[in-house]
Amino acid sequence: MPRPSHLILIAVAAAALYIYALASDNALLGLLSKPIPVLSLIAWLGSTPTTPYRRWIMIGLAFSVLGDILLAIPRDLFVFGLAAFLCAHLAYLRGYCSLTQRPAYPSLAFALLVGASLFGLLASHGLGPLLIPVALYALAICCMLWRALACGGVAAMGACAFVFSDSLIGIDRFVSPFAAAEYLIILSYWLGQWLIAASVSRGANDKVLIQSGTRSIGSC
């Protein structure tokens, strides 16, 4: 197993190669380099203690790698990529639920506002046959964001970055394409995945803190 420092170097080098591939319009280099940063996160988590939370986060990262590959192939595989990332969000959702199941109503309201606003914006510009798939995807990211915010910490920050990246994809594809979209999408996506992976090392502590906080509120 490579050391964490080596995995970081591999991830950064692959990220740089992918950014270069975008700038040079090199589809093959992009396809080869894009999955490596998230694969490095999976390799890193493989060296951490086994917990249910880690398992679900690793499953989510694995589906994300599949989505990376599908979207990097120079064919229109958007729906298949969407399905892969939908599974990733559902895996993260399950992981967050293993940390806490408290209602967190303010977080729920915020997540619903974000999801409904994004879906409304995309639907107003016409989704055609993608209406139902995008609606299901929006529902999934709403639930994932809600539970991540309930957990707090780096898990919440990672989920927010991931949702921001997904939002940029939707805006660029269905609303109004913009020049820097690909760069902003991938950078916010990598940030989100890194923070979500980093939350694994804090998962057990966060669970204790969340449960302690819930008991304290209940005793007031």
N, C-alpha and C positions, 0 to 999 in steps of 0.2 A: 504493500500500500504506500503510495507516494506521501511524503510529508505535507502537512497543510501549507507550508511556505511554497513548496513546489507546485501544489495545486493552484495556489493563487497566481503564480507566475504563468502557468499554463492557461488559466482562465483569462488573464489580462492580455497575454499574447494572442489568444484566439479572438478576444474581443476587438483588439486592434486590427487583426486581419479581416474581421468581418466589416468593420467600419471602412477599411480600405476597399473591400469588395463592393460595398455600397457606392463609394465615391467613384470607383473605376468601372462600375456596372459589370462586375465579374461574377456571373451567376454560380459557376462551379466553385469558386473560392468561398463564396457566401454560403453555399450549401454545406461545404466541408467544415467551415469554421463556426457557423452559427450555433450548433448544438453544444459545442465544447464547454463554454462557461457554465451552463447548467449541469452538464455531465460532471464537471469538476465539483460542483456543490454536492451532487449525489455521492461522489467518491469521498468527499470530506465527511458527510454525515454517516457514511459507512463505518467510520472509525469512532463514532460517538456511542454512548451507552444506548442499548435498545429500550425503547419505550413505545407505547401505542401512538403517542403524538409523533415521534420520529418516523414511525412506519407510514403514517398517513401523509406526512410532509414529503417523504421520499417517493411515495406513489404519485403525489401531485407533481413533483419535479420530473418524474419519468414521463408522465403524460405531457408535460410541458415540452420535453425534448422531442417527443413525437410531433407535437404541434409545430415546433420550430422547424423540423425537417419538412413537414407537409407544406408549410407556408414559404419555405425557401426554394422548393422545387419550382422550376420555371413553367408551371402549368397552373390553371385556375383550380386549386384544391382548397379554396377558402372554406367551404362547408366542412370538409374533413378536418381542417385545422381548427375550425370553430368547435367541432365535436371533441377534439383532443383536449383543448383548453377548457371546455365545459367539464370534462372529467377531472381535469386538474383542480378546478375551482371546487368541485364536489368533494374531492379528497382533502383539500385544505379545510373546507367546511367541517368535514367529519373530524379532522384533527383538532380544530378549534373547539368543537363540542366536547372533546375529551378533556379539555382544560376547564371549561365552565359551561353551565347551562342556565345561568341566571338570565332573566329576561332582558335586562339592559335596554329599557324602552327608548331612552334618548338615542342610543346607537341604532336601534331599529328604525326610528323616525328619520334619522340622517341617511341611513342606507337606502330606505325607500325613496327619499327625496332624490338622491343621486341616481338611483336606477330608473325611476320614473322619468326624471328630466332627460337623461340620456336616451332612453328608449323613445320618448316623445319626440325628441329632436331628430333622431334617425328615421322614425316612422313618418314624420312630416315631410321628408324628402323622398319617400317612396322606397320600400324594401322589396316589393314584389314577392316572389316565392320565398324569400328569406325572412319574411315577417315572423312566422312562427319560430324558426330556429333562433333568430335574434331575440325574440321575446323570452324564450326559454333561457337563453344565455344571460340576458339582463336579470332575470329572476335569480339565476344561480349566483351571479356576482353580488346581487343585493344581499342574499343570505350569507354568502361568504364574508362580505364586508361587515355585516351586522355582528357575526360571531367573532370576527377578528377584533373589532372595536370593543366588544365585551371583554376580550382577553387583555387588550391594551398592550403597551410596550412595543417592542420591535415587530411583533406579529401584526399589530394594527398598522404600523407605518409601512410594512411590507405590503399588506393588502391594499392600502391606499395608493401606493405607487403602482401596483399591478392594475388596479381599476383605472388609474389615470392613463396607463399605457393602452389598455383596452378601449378607453374612451377616444383616445387619439386615433386608433385604428378605425373606429366607427366613423369619426368625423372626416378623416382623410378619404375613406372609401365611399361613404354615402352622402356626405354633406358638401364639403369643399376641400379638395386636395390642396396641400401646401408643401412648399419646397423642403422644409426641414422635418417633415413628418417621420420619415424612416429613421432618422437619427434620434429624435425625441422618443419615438416609440420604443426602440431597442434599449436606449439608455435607461429609461424609466422602468422598463420590463426587467432588465438585469438588476437594477437597484431593488425592485420589489422582491425578486426571487432571492437575492442575497439576504435581505432582511428577514424574509420568511424562513429561510434555512437557518439563519443565525438565531431565530427564536427557539429552535430546538434545544440549544444549550441552556436556555432559560426556562424551558417548558415546565419542568418539575417545580422550580422555585415560583414561577408565575402561578402555577396551579395552587400551591400552598397559600400564596398571597391573596389570590382571588377568593379562595374558600374562606380564609380568615376574615377578609373584608366583608363577605356575605354574612358570616356569622355575627360579626360586629354590628352590621346594619340591622340584622334580625333581632338583636338583643336590645336595641335602642327603644 
